[in-house]
């Protein structure tokens, strides 16, 4: 068991649906002995404070982009000037959003670690970075990249896009998407058709995202405290949901820790 003394939460300004003040308050209630600090966005603040490094940072982000879901991202690969310009423009505009781009979690975490204060890297500190970038890691079973909602580690990363896109939806939803593509509908039209399906899933502007963010933050903190990844109980907030229905059940319908993990957090 590790005693957490400091929690640093880096906000994502592009996700207005998450109430980060409420999130920080929740963490303070769960870990009353810890100091919880709410900070601005890590990448964008790094650009503001270290302007001379912005192109280096943009290049690193471009290198982290997954081009082929079945091939591991190679280290030190060449990137196109247009890819660097895209990342620069996105970093400079805090209202921009990333669509359709998956980033390798390992490469992305390396970028984040370089920007975090060295004094906050100890075992008693936990940094949790929220981003709207869609992040993924390779599954050793099928050798393919899969989008993730949360990446546990130091630092931990919560993808607001991943909360919406990573957990699978119902078969009816995917059937509707397939029909929309066959009809030649635009992406917006396809999304609207998907919304007509009788399927409860989280959207990018969903007010329920704050509650889900609380649970994913708790997953990251529990991992630092206990060294255990996730929980096997589908009714626990630490459950690793692979479907939207599972995510809604564990984080919204139940919204509690199982007795074992509740005791572990209480004793921290």
Backbone as CSV, one residue per row, in Angstrom:
resi,resn,N_x,N_y,N_z,CA_x,CA_y,CA_z,C_x,C_y,C_z
1,UNK,0.842,-1.202,0.000,0.000,0.000,0.000,0.876,1.250,0.000
2,UNK,0.538,2.203,-0.835,1.263,3.456,-0.937,0.392,4.583,-0.403
3,UNK,0.952,5.433,0.405,0.222,6.591,0.936,0.358,7.751,-0.041
4,UNK,-0.756,8.212,-0.567,-0.749,9.332,-1.510,-0.870,10.644,-0.745
5,UNK,0.140,11.498,-0.891,0.138,12.788,-0.207,-0.324,13.923,-1.120
6,UNK,-0.085,13.774,-2.426,-0.408,14.849,-3.367,-1.064,14.278,-4.617
7,UNK,-2.142,14.925,-5.030,-2.817,14.558,-6.268,-2.884,15.790,-7.151
8,UNK,-2.403,15.669,-8.381,-2.400,16.774,-9.334,-3.291,16.382,-10.514
9,UNK,-4.353,17.141,-10.718,-5.302,16.861,-11.792,-5.172,17.939,-12.861
10,UNK,-4.801,17.516,-14.070,-4.641,18.448,-15.191,-5.913,18.430,-16.033
11,UNK,-6.536,19.596,-16.179,-7.829,19.690,-16.842,-7.712,19.639,-18.361
12,UNK,-8.839,19.341,-19.002,-8.962,19.399,-20.454,-10.001,20.460,-20.798
13,UNK,-9.560,21.644,-21.273,-10.507,22.736,-21.530,-11.487,22.441,-22.653
14,UNK,-11.192,21.455,-23.499,-12.068,21.151,-24.629,-13.270,20.295,-24.227
15,UNK,-13.300,19.841,-22.988,-14.430,19.027,-22.526,-15.206,19.804,-21.468
16,UNK,-16.120,20.646,-21.927,-16.885,21.494,-21.018,-17.883,20.696,-20.192
17,UNK,-18.175,19.461,-20.592,-19.168,18.665,-19.876,-18.657,18.171,-18.527
18,UNK,-17.338,18.147,-18.340,-16.782,17.681,-17.066,-16.586,18.859,-16.124
19,UNK,-17.162,18.757,-14.941,-17.007,19.760,-13.891,-15.769,19.363,-13.083
20,UNK,-14.647,19.975,-13.394,-13.396,19.582,-12.751,-13.343,20.006,-11.288
21,UNK,-14.040,21.057,-10.929,-14.103,21.445,-9.521,-14.825,20.365,-8.713
22,UNK,-15.914,19.850,-9.279,-16.640,18.771,-8.607,-15.783,17.516,-8.528
23,UNK,-15.019,17.264,-9.574,-14.118,16.109,-9.588,-13.064,16.225,-8.493
24,UNK,-12.451,17.403,-8.375,-11.440,17.614,-7.335,-12.053,17.465,-5.947
25,UNK,-13.267,17.974,-5.774,-13.947,17.845,-4.485,-14.202,16.393,-4.129
26,UNK,-14.541,15.596,-5.124,-14.771,14.161,-4.900,-13.479,13.480,-4.442
27,UNK,-12.377,13.802,-5.094,-11.092,13.199,-4.715,-10.709,13.603,-3.291
28,UNK,-10.975,14.848,-2.926,-10.667,15.299,-1.563,-11.485,14.527,-0.533
29,UNK,-12.729,14.224,-0.869,-13.558,13.449,0.062,-13.080,12.008,0.173
30,UNK,-12.628,11.452,-0.938,-12.163,10.068,-0.925,-10.788,9.923,-0.276
31,UNK,-9.942,10.956,-0.445,-8.590,10.941,0.128,-8.400,12.195,0.986
32,UNK,-9.039,12.253,2.136,-9.017,13.479,2.948,-7.636,13.884,3.449
33,UNK,-6.701,12.953,3.513,-5.354,13.280,4.003,-4.445,13.792,2.893
34,UNK,-4.901,13.751,1.643,-4.071,14.168,0.515,-4.365,15.605,0.108
35,UNK,-3.348,16.265,-0.402,-3.509,17.587,-0.995,-3.881,17.406,-2.461
36,UNK,-5.012,17.980,-2.876,-5.486,17.824,-4.248,-5.420,19.173,-4.956
37,UNK,-4.640,19.235,-6.029,-4.480,20.477,-6.786,-5.070,20.319,-8.181
38,UNK,-5.875,21.272,-8.573,-6.465,21.307,-9.903,-5.648,22.266,-10.760
39,UNK,-5.146,21.764,-11.877,-4.284,22.568,-12.735,-4.861,22.696,-14.138
40,UNK,-4.264,23.597,-14.896,-4.680,23.788,-16.277,-4.215,22.646,-17.152
41,UNK,-4.465,22.720,-18.455,-4.073,21.638,-19.364,-2.552,21.529,-19.486
42,UNK,-2.032,20.339,-19.379,-0.583,20.136,-19.353,0.095,20.567,-20.647
43,UNK,-0.378,20.079,-21.789,0.272,20.383,-23.058,0.180,21.855,-23.412
44,UNK,-1.015,22.415,-23.293,-1.214,23.805,-23.690,-0.465,24.766,-22.769
45,UNK,-0.435,24.472,-21.474,0.321,25.322,-20.557,1.812,25.222,-20.832
46,UNK,2.274,24.054,-21.281,3.684,23.902,-21.636,4.028,24.794,-22.822
47,UNK,3.100,24.915,-23.765,3.313,25.797,-24.916,3.394,27.251,-24.464
48,UNK,2.504,27.642,-23.554,2.490,29.021,-23.075,3.775,29.376,-22.337
49,UNK,4.277,28.429,-21.553,5.425,28.711,-20.697,6.767,28.458,-21.379
50,UNK,6.776,27.574,-22.401,8.034,27.223,-23.054,7.854,27.295,-24.570
51,UNK,7.572,28.484,-25.047,7.273,28.658,-26.456,8.349,28.142,-27.384
52,UNK,9.600,28.185,-26.973,10.692,27.748,-27.828,10.660,26.247,-28.072
53,UNK,9.895,25.504,-27.257,9.848,24.052,-27.374,8.596,23.556,-28.079
54,UNK,7.762,24.457,-28.549,6.468,24.025,-29.058,6.589,23.139,-30.292
55,UNK,7.537,23.404,-31.180,7.665,22.565,-32.366,8.192,21.179,-31.998
56,UNK,9.072,21.106,-31.009,9.569,19.818,-30.536,8.411,18.993,-29.970
57,UNK,7.547,19.647,-29.206,6.402,18.975,-28.623,5.428,18.530,-29.711
58,UNK,5.165,19.385,-30.679,4.262,19.039,-31.771,4.801,17.862,-32.576
59,UNK,6.105,17.828,-32.784,6.712,16.721,-33.527,6.579,15.412,-32.754
60,UNK,6.760,15.476,-31.441,6.627,14.274,-30.614,5.204,13.740,-30.652
61,UNK,4.220,14.632,-30.648,2.825,14.211,-30.721,2.522,13.583,-32.083
62,UNK,3.090,14.154,-33.132,2.888,13.594,-34.468,3.495,12.198,-34.569
63,UNK,4.624,11.992,-33.921,5.266,10.679,-33.931,4.465,9.645,-33.151
64,UNK,3.641,10.101,-32.218,2.830,9.184,-31.413,1.559,8.739,-32.120
65,UNK,1.275,9.308,-33.278,0.039,8.997,-33.992,0.082,7.574,-34.541
66,UNK,-1.021,6.848,-34.354,-1.140,5.485,-34.877,-1.637,5.558,-36.316
67,UNK,-0.827,5.077,-37.246,-1.213,5.082,-38.657,-1.833,3.762,-39.098
68,UNK,-1.440,2.685,-38.449,-1.911,1.354,-38.803,-2.289,0.626,-37.516
69,UNK,-3.552,0.249,-37.381,-4.024,-0.383,-36.156,-3.358,-1.731,-35.899
70,UNK,-2.771,-2.330,-36.924,-2.171,-3.654,-36.775,-0.648,-3.616,-36.673
71,UNK,-0.078,-2.428,-36.640,1.385,-2.311,-36.568,1.774,-1.380,-35.432
72,UNK,2.757,-1.797,-34.645,3.227,-0.967,-33.541,3.877,0.302,-34.074
73,UNK,3.657,1.405,-33.382,4.268,2.672,-33.776,5.780,2.576,-33.561
74,UNK,6.573,2.782,-34.606,8.036,2.683,-34.456,8.616,3.926,-33.802
75,UNK,9.671,3.743,-33.056,10.322,4.886,-32.418,11.140,5.682,-33.414
76,UNK,11.136,7.007,-33.263,11.969,7.879,-34.084,11.597,7.938,-35.549
77,UNK,10.359,7.610,-35.906,9.989,7.625,-37.324,9.882,9.057,-37.844
78,UNK,9.983,9.192,-39.142,9.850,10.491,-39.780,8.378,10.892,-39.846
79,UNK,8.109,12.158,-39.615,6.743,12.670,-39.721,6.697,13.749,-40.784
80,UNK,5.537,13.948,-41.357,5.366,14.932,-42.411,5.224,16.330,-41.814
81,UNK,5.702,17.361,-42.521,5.546,18.740,-42.025,4.091,19.092,-41.727
82,UNK,3.178,18.573,-42.547,1.766,18.856,-42.321,1.267,18.282,-41.011
83,UNK,1.803,17.141,-40.599,1.406,16.544,-39.323,1.862,17.411,-38.159
84,UNK,3.061,17.960,-38.277,3.585,18.846,-37.229,2.769,20.128,-37.171
85,UNK,2.434,20.685,-38.337,1.634,21.915,-38.368,0.264,21.683,-37.742
86,UNK,-0.314,20.519,-37.993,-1.611,20.194,-37.411,-1.538,20.192,-35.894
87,UNK,-0.511,19.544,-35.336,-0.377,19.474,-33.882,-0.101,20.854,-33.289
88,UNK,0.687,21.659,-33.982,0.949,23.025,-33.519,-0.348,23.827,-33.452
89,UNK,-1.144,23.744,-34.518,-2.407,24.493,-34.567,-3.350,24.036,-33.467
90,UNK,-3.382,22.737,-33.209,-4.270,22.218,-32.174,-3.828,22.683,-30.792
91,UNK,-2.524,22.685,-30.549,-2.010,23.106,-29.253,-2.268,24.592,-29.003
92,UNK,-2.183,25.390,-30.053,-2.354,26.831,-29.904,-3.822,27.230,-29.767
93,UNK,-4.719,26.355,-30.154,-6.155,26.650,-30.090,-6.808,25.734,-29.070
94,UNK,-7.146,26.266,-27.911,-7.709,25.437,-26.840,-9.154,25.052,-27.085
95,UNK,-9.740,25.537,-28.166,-11.098,25.145,-28.516,-11.128,24.041,-29.570
96,UNK,-9.947,23.694,-30.101,-9.908,22.678,-31.148,-10.101,21.294,-30.558
97,UNK,-10.591,20.380,-31.381,-10.805,19.005,-30.939,-10.158,18.047,-31.928
98,UNK,-9.744,16.903,-31.404,-9.113,15.888,-32.240,-10.179,14.907,-32.698
99,UNK,-10.279,14.700,-34.010,-11.257,13.760,-34.546,-10.538,12.706,-35.379
100,UNK,-10.813,11.449,-35.082,-10.325,10.363,-35.927,-8.851,10.054,-35.834
101,UNK,-8.152,10.579,-34.830,-6.722,10.300,-34.684,-6.500,9.539,-33.386
102,UNK,-5.820,8.415,-33.486,-5.489,7.600,-32.321,-4.009,7.760,-32.024
103,UNK,-3.685,7.975,-30.736,-2.296,8.156,-30.318,-1.854,6.969,-29.463
104,UNK,-0.623,6.528,-29.691,-0.053,5.438,-28.914,0.155,5.884,-27.473
105,UNK,-0.415,5.126,-26.521,-0.371,5.519,-25.108,1.054,5.605,-24.585
106,UNK,1.900,4.645,-24.968,3.275,4.652,-24.474,4.050,5.886,-24.900
107,UNK,3.943,6.246,-26.181,4.622,7.433,-26.684,4.054,8.693,-26.049
108,UNK,2.726,8.722,-25.897,2.087,9.900,-25.330,2.509,10.104,-23.876
109,UNK,2.597,9.019,-23.110,3.035,9.135,-21.720,4.459,9.633,-21.615
110,UNK,5.312,9.254,-22.562,6.689,9.762,-22.571,6.697,11.284,-22.755
111,UNK,5.811,11.766,-23.628,5.695,13.216,-23.850,5.257,13.906,-22.565
112,UNK,4.244,13.350,-21.911,3.720,13.953,-20.686,4.764,13.965,-19.569
113,UNK,5.485,12.875,-19.424,6.478,12.787,-18.340,7.544,13.871,-18.468
114,UNK,7.905,14.194,-19.708,8.911,15.228,-19.928,8.441,16.598,-19.445
115,UNK,7.127,16.794,-19.394,6.565,18.100,-19.038,6.219,18.227,-17.559
116,UNK,6.119,17.098,-16.872,5.750,17.139,-15.456,6.940,17.543,-14.589
117,UNK,6.700,18.282,-13.513,7.793,18.661,-12.605,8.455,17.429,-11.992
118,UNK,9.775,17.395,-12.020,10.506,16.245,-11.483,10.227,16.042,-10.001
119,UNK,9.986,17.142,-9.277,9.747,17.057,-7.833,8.428,16.361,-7.508
120,UNK,7.567,16.174,-8.520,6.255,15.567,-8.282,6.168,14.150,-8.830
121,UNK,7.319,13.514,-9.006,7.350,12.174,-9.584,7.508,11.073,-8.546
122,UNK,7.499,11.427,-7.264,7.677,10.434,-6.209,6.462,9.541,-6.041
123,UNK,6.644,8.457,-5.294,5.565,7.507,-5.079,4.389,8.106,-4.322
124,UNK,4.632,9.172,-3.543,3.551,9.771,-2.762,2.755,10.804,-3.554
125,UNK,3.092,10.971,-4.825,2.382,11.928,-5.676,1.739,11.209,-6.851
126,UNK,0.561,11.661,-7.242,-0.153,11.075,-8.375,-0.604,12.192,-9.312
127,UNK,-0.180,12.115,-10.569,-0.596,13.079,-11.586,-1.587,12.403,-12.519
128,UNK,-2.729,13.055,-12.731,-3.773,12.510,-13.598,-4.068,13.547,-14.672
129,UNK,-3.822,13.174,-15.905,-3.921,14.109,-17.021,-5.155,13.791,-17.851
130,UNK,-6.029,14.775,-17.994,-7.200,14.636,-18.859,-6.861,15.205,-20.232
131,UNK,-7.247,14.487,-21.269,-7.004,14.940,-22.637,-8.166,14.529,-23.516
132,UNK,-8.422,15.310,-24.563,-9.452,14.880,-25.505,-8.840,14.073,-26.645
133,UNK,-7.525,13.870,-26.600,-6.884,12.996,-27.576,-7.354,11.556,-27.361
134,UNK,-7.632,10.856,-28.428,-8.016,9.452,-28.345,-6.736,8.628,-28.219
135,UNK,-6.622,7.882,-27.132,-5.394,7.141,-26.864,-5.675,5.643,-26.942
136,UNK,-4.654,4.894,-27.341,-4.837,3.458,-27.473,-3.563,2.697,-27.153
137,UNK,-3.726,1.418,-26.899,-2.588,0.538,-26.665,-2.855,-0.770,-27.394
138,UNK,-1.784,-1.504,-27.676,-1.914,-2.757,-28.418,-2.304,-3.893,-27.490
139,UNK,-3.245,-4.668,-27.945,-3.657,-5.866,-27.229,-2.780,-7.019,-27.714
140,UNK,-2.098,-7.668,-26.784,-1.202,-8.756,-27.163,-1.956,-9.942,-27.748
141,UNK,-3.248,-10.046,-27.441,-4.027,-11.179,-27.946,-4.241,-11.099,-29.455
142,UNK,-4.629,-9.928,-29.953,-4.906,-9.811,-31.384,-3.921,-8.904,-32.123
143,UNK,-2.923,-8.371,-31.392,-1.874,-7.541,-32.003,-2.458,-6.322,-32.713
144,UNK,-3.516,-5.770,-32.154,-4.140,-4.577,-32.717,-4.248,-3.494,-31.655
145,UNK,-4.313,-2.246,-32.117,-4.543,-1.134,-31.206,-6.023,-1.057,-30.850
146,UNK,-6.278,-0.738,-29.581,-7.646,-0.520,-29.125,-7.685,0.789,-28.345
147,UNK,-8.725,1.580,-28.576,-8.877,2.836,-27.849,-9.154,2.539,-26.379
148,UNK,-8.666,3.411,-25.496,-8.832,3.239,-24.060,-9.441,4.496,-23.444
149,UNK,-10.193,4.282,-22.365,-10.739,5.410,-21.607,-9.722,5.945,-20.623
150,UNK,-8.938,5.033,-20.035,-7.956,5.431,-19.034,-6.710,4.572,-19.195
151,UNK,-5.568,5.198,-19.006,-4.282,4.507,-18.981,-3.729,4.658,-17.573
152,UNK,-3.558,3.543,-16.890,-3.049,3.571,-15.521,-1.528,3.650,-15.527
153,UNK,-0.984,4.390,-14.573,0.468,4.494,-14.486,0.889,5.807,-13.879
154,UNK,2.123,6.177,-14.149,2.676,7.422,-13.636,3.280,8.213,-14.800
155,UNK,2.546,9.199,-15.323,1.231,9.647,-14.879,0.114,8.741,-15.406
156,UNK,-1.085,8.963,-14.900,-2.276,8.317,-15.444,-2.925,9.297,-16.425
157,UNK,-3.569,8.742,-17.434,-4.217,9.577,-18.449,-5.661,9.150,-18.620
158,UNK,-6.556,10.122,-18.613,-7.970,9.863,-18.890,-8.307,10.555,-20.202
159,UNK,-8.793,9.785,-21.153,-9.174,10.332,-22.450,-10.673,10.615,-22.465
160,UNK,-11.042,11.882,-22.591,-12.471,12.225,-22.646,-13.099,11.684,-23.934
161,UNK,-12.314,11.633,-25.009,-12.806,11.016,-26.243,-12.941,9.511,-26.060
162,UNK,-12.000,8.928,-25.311,-12.031,7.493,-25.076,-13.233,7.049,-24.268
163,UNK,-13.690,7.886,-23.339,-14.880,7.544,-22.557,-16.064,7.309,-23.486
164,UNK,-16.131,8.100,-24.553,-17.239,8.006,-25.501,-16.997,6.921,-26.547
165,UNK,-15.746,6.824,-27.040,-15.469,5.973,-28.188,-14.960,4.578,-27.853
166,UNK,-14.247,4.423,-26.718,-13.601,3.134,-26.450,-14.575,2.008,-26.077
167,UNK,-15.472,2.211,-25.109,-16.393,1.116,-24.766,-17.371,0.845,-25.906
168,UNK,-17.554,-0.422,-26.243,-18.408,-0.801,-27.365,-19.873,-0.476,-27.089
169,UNK,-20.602,-0.144,-28.133,-22.041,0.106,-28.031,-22.801,-1.141,-28.487
170,UNK,-24.114,-1.036,-28.623,-24.903,-2.203,-28.982,-24.747,-2.540,-30.471
171,UNK,-25.133,-3.771,-30.825,-25.071,-4.196,-32.222,-25.955,-3.317,-33.096
172,UNK,-27.084,-2.854,-32.540,-27.992,-2.003,-33.306,-27.335,-0.695,-33.726
173,UNK,-26.511,-0.156,-32.847,-25.832,1.097,-33.175,-24.899,0.899,-34.361
174,UNK,-24.100,-0.165,-34.318,-23.137,-0.395,-35.395,-23.845,-0.737,-36.699
175,UNK,-25.000,-1.387,-36.603,-25.784,-1.652,-37.801,-26.253,-0.340,-38.427
176,UNK,-26.691,0.598,-37.577,-27.133,1.902,-38.072,-25.992,2.664,-38.726
177,UNK,-24.809,2.570,-38.131,-23.639,3.236,-38.725,-23.314,2.639,-40.088
178,UNK,-23.418,1.294,-40.181,-23.142,0.645,-41.457,-24.130,1.059,-42.529
179,UNK,-25.391,1.170,-42.143,-26.420,1.614,-43.073,-26.155,3.042,-43.538
180,UNK,-25.741,3.892,-42.601,-25.471,5.291,-42.943,-24.334,5.404,-43.951
181,UNK,-23.320,4.563,-43.788,-22.210,4.584,-44.732,-22.659,4.102,-46.104
182,UNK,-23.513,3.067,-46.105,-24.020,2.553,-47.373,-24.865,3.596,-48.101
183,UNK,-25.545,4.446,-47.314,-26.370,5.499,-47.898,-25.561,6.733,-48.285
184,UNK,-24.291,6.735,-47.918,-23.429,7.861,-48.259,-23.638,9.084,-47.393
185,UNK,-24.131,8.896,-46.163,-24.355,10.034,-45.277,-23.025,10.598,-44.783
186,UNK,-23.025,11.875,-44.459,-21.838,12.503,-43.878,-21.633,11.972,-42.464
187,UNK,-20.504,12.276,-41.872,-20.227,11.838,-40.503,-21.272,12.388,-39.541
188,UNK,-21.688,13.646,-39.754,-22.719,14.238,-38.900,-24.035,13.506,-39.072
189,UNK,-24.373,13.187,-40.310,-25.606,12.463,-40.565,-25.579,11.072,-39.967
190,UNK,-24.418,10.426,-40.026,-24.271,9.093,-39.443,-24.445,9.149,-37.937
191,UNK,-23.886,10.185,-37.321,-24.013,10.334,-35.872,-25.465,10.557,-35.471
192,UNK,-26.181,11.345,-36.272,-27.586,11.600,-35.969,-28.412,10.326,-36.100
193,UNK,-28.089,9.513,-37.099,-28.804,8.250,-37.263,-28.505,7.331,-36.075
194,UNK,-27.259,7.349,-35.618,-26.886,6.533,-34.469,-27.647,6.926,-33.227
195,UNK,-27.964,8.208,-33.095,-28.688,8.684,-31.915,-30.139,8.186,-31.880
196,UNK,-30.669,7.769,-33.022,-32.053,7.306,-33.056,-32.182,5.883,-32.519
197,UNK,-31.059,5.200,-32.352,-31.116,3.829,-31.848,-31.447,3.860,-30.356
198,UNK,-32.299,2.956,-29.942,-32.675,2.867,-28.522,-31.513,2.276,-27.733
199,UNK,-30.522,3.103,-27.505,-29.273,2.646,-26.895,-28.740,3.781,-26.024
200,UNK,-28.542,3.494,-24.752,-28.036,4.515,-23.845,-26.520,4.481,-23.842
201,UNK,-25.900,5.501,-24.422,-24.446,5.586,-24.406,-24.042,7.038,-24.193
202,UNK,-22.840,7.231,-23.740,-22.353,8.565,-23.424,-21.970,9.326,-24.686
203,UNK,-22.256,10.637,-24.677,-21.917,11.498,-25.796,-20.849,12.509,-25.361
204,UNK,-20.277,13.214,-26.316,-19.194,14.148,-25.996,-19.646,15.297,-25.104
205,UNK,-20.924,15.669,-25.176,-21.452,16.772,-24.370,-22.325,16.276,-23.229
206,UNK,-22.172,15.016,-22.858,-23.045,14.377,-21.872,-22.769,14.896,-20.460
207,UNK,-23.789,15.402,-19.753,-23.571,15.895,-18.389,-23.160,14.790,-17.416
208,UNK,-23.329,13.538,-17.805,-22.936,12.426,-16.944,-21.430,12.163,-16.960
209,UNK,-20.714,12.861,-17.830,-19.273,12.631,-17.937,-18.535,12.950,-16.642
210,UNK,-19.038,13.887,-15.860,-18.374,14.223,-14.595,-18.345,13.016,-13.669
211,UNK,-19.461,12.318,-13.545,-19.508,11.141,-12.683,-18.579,10.039,-13.185
212,UNK,-18.549,9.856,-14.496,-17.655,8.845,-15.063,-16.198,9.240,-14.826
213,UNK,-15.890,10.536,-14.971,-14.528,11.013,-14.733,-14.091,10.756,-13.297
214,UNK,-15.019,10.870,-12.355,-14.706,10.578,-10.954,-14.259,9.124,-10.809
215,UNK,-15.003,8.215,-11.437,-14.675,6.803,-11.328,-13.340,6.462,-11.963
216,UNK,-13.052,7.033,-13.133,-11.788,6.743,-13.809,-10.609,7.342,-13.052
217,UNK,-10.824,8.499,-12.441,-9.779,9.089,-11.597,-9.502,8.194,-10.399
218,UNK,-10.554,7.654,-9.837,-10.405,6.746,-8.698,-9.676,5.472,-9.122
219,UNK,-9.906,5.008,-10.339,-9.180,3.846,-10.843,-7.674,4.125,-10.872
220,UNK,-7.317,5.307,-11.341,-5.906,5.675,-11.411,-5.286,5.771,-10.023
221,UNK,-6.021,6.356,-9.083,-5.500,6.513,-7.726,-5.411,5.168,-7.008
222,UNK,-6.406,4.319,-7.199,-6.385,3.004,-6.573,-5.202,2.183,-7.063
223,UNK,-4.895,2.320,-8.343,-3.756,1.593,-8.908,-2.445,2.034,-8.252
224,UNK,-2.316,3.338,-8.018,-1.114,3.846,-7.341,-1.058,3.378,-5.889
225,UNK,-2.216,3.284,-5.244,-2.271,2.926,-3.826,-2.051,1.428,-3.613
226,UNK,-2.735,0.606,-4.398,-2.723,-0.841,-4.163,-1.835,-1.621,-5.125
227,UNK,-1.520,-1.028,-6.277,-0.762,-1.751,-7.295,-1.608,-2.709,-8.101
228,UNK,-2.920,-2.738,-7.848,-3.830,-3.618,-8.565,-4.575,-2.826,-9.643
229,UNK,-4.640,-3.405,-10.823,-5.359,-2.760,-11.922,-6.798,-3.240,-11.984
230,UNK,-7.739,-2.343,-11.764,-9.162,-2.598,-11.925,-9.704,-3.601,-10.898
231,UNK,-10.992,-3.872,-11.026,-11.702,-4.772,-10.108,-12.542,-5.725,-10.948
232,UNK,-12.738,-6.918,-10.466,-13.506,-7.917,-11.199,-15.011,-7.746,-11.046
233,UNK,-15.447,-6.973,-10.053,-16.880,-6.800,-9.830,-17.454,-5.750,-10.784
234,UNK,-18.464,-6.107,-11.592,-19.065,-5.135,-12.522,-19.843,-4.029,-11.818
235,UNK,-20.037,-4.162,-10.500,-20.751,-3.144,-9.735,-19.813,-2.175,-9.025
236,UNK,-18.502,-2.347,-9.226,-17.509,-1.491,-8.570,-17.031,-0.419,-9.531
237,UNK,-16.759,0.762,-9.018,-16.294,1.868,-9.863,-14.924,1.580,-10.473
238,UNK,-14.227,0.583,-9.965,-12.911,0.240,-10.488,-12.983,-0.831,-11.575
239,UNK,-14.189,-1.184,-11.988,-14.359,-2.209,-13.023,-13.899,-1.676,-14.379
240,UNK,-13.190,-2.513,-15.122,-12.672,-2.132,-16.441,-13.742,-2.409,-17.495
241,UNK,-14.591,-1.436,-17.717,-15.730,-1.609,-18.623,-15.287,-1.659,-20.077
242,UNK,-15.761,-2.661,-20.799,-15.467,-2.772,-22.223,-16.664,-2.398,-23.085
243,UNK,-17.800,-2.202,-22.449,-19.006,-1.800,-23.158,-19.621,-0.583,-22.480
244,UNK,-20.321,0.207,-23.271,-20.976,1.391,-22.716,-21.955,0.989,-21.613
245,UNK,-22.662,-0.115,-21.810,-23.621,-0.553,-20.795,-22.915,-0.881,-19.479
246,UNK,-21.720,-1.452,-19.570,-20.938,-1.777,-18.370,-20.431,-0.509,-17.697
247,UNK,-20.018,0.453,-18.502,-19.523,1.722,-17.964,-20.636,2.455,-17.234
248,UNK,-21.804,2.508,-17.842,-22.955,3.186,-17.229,-23.367,2.473,-15.945
249,UNK,-23.332,1.156,-15.950,-23.711,0.397,-14.751,-22.737,0.662,-13.604
250,UNK,-21.433,0.544,-13.865,-20.452,0.660,-12.787,-20.291,2.089,-12.283
251,UNK,-20.393,3.073,-13.179,-20.119,4.453,-12.792,-21.367,5.275,-12.473
252,UNK,-22.494,4.930,-13.056,-23.698,5.750,-12.892,-24.811,5.023,-12.133
253,UNK,-25.155,3.819,-12.571,-26.223,3.089,-11.889,-25.809,2.688,-10.481
254,UNK,-24.572,2.223,-10.324,-24.055,1.820,-9.014,-23.262,2.969,-8.396
255,UNK,-22.187,3.374,-9.030,-21.414,4.534,-8.580,-20.748,4.380,-7.229
256,UNK,-20.410,3.144,-6.854,-19.795,2.890,-5.561,-18.609,1.940,-5.712
257,UNK,-17.769,1.916,-4.693,-16.691,0.939,-4.639,-17.198,-0.347,-4.000
258,UNK,-16.609,-1.465,-4.386,-16.918,-2.705,-3.689,-16.331,-2.609,-2.278
259,UNK,-16.755,-3.490,-1.392,-16.324,-3.400,0.011,-14.809,-3.500,0.163
260,UNK,-14.177,-4.350,-0.636,-12.721,-4.515,-0.522,-11.969,-3.263,-0.917
261,UNK,-12.353,-2.660,-2.038,-11.648,-1.459,-2.494,-12.044,-0.226,-1.666
262,UNK,-13.251,-0.206,-1.156,-13.648,0.895,-0.263,-12.788,0.898,0.974
263,UNK,-12.502,-0.291,1.505,-11.647,-0.397,2.698,-10.228,0.009,2.385
264,UNK,-9.736,-0.377,1.193,-8.367,-0.037,0.813,-8.189,1.475,0.684
265,UNK,-9.165,2.141,0.058,-9.091,3.601,-0.093,-9.226,4.288,1.269
266,UNK,-10.115,3.784,2.109,-10.340,4.399,3.429,-9.116,4.308,4.305
267,UNK,-8.305,3.271,4.122,-7.116,3.068,4.950,-5.882,3.745,4.392
268,UNK,-6.033,4.416,3.252,-4.880,5.070,2.641,-4.461,6.301,3.463
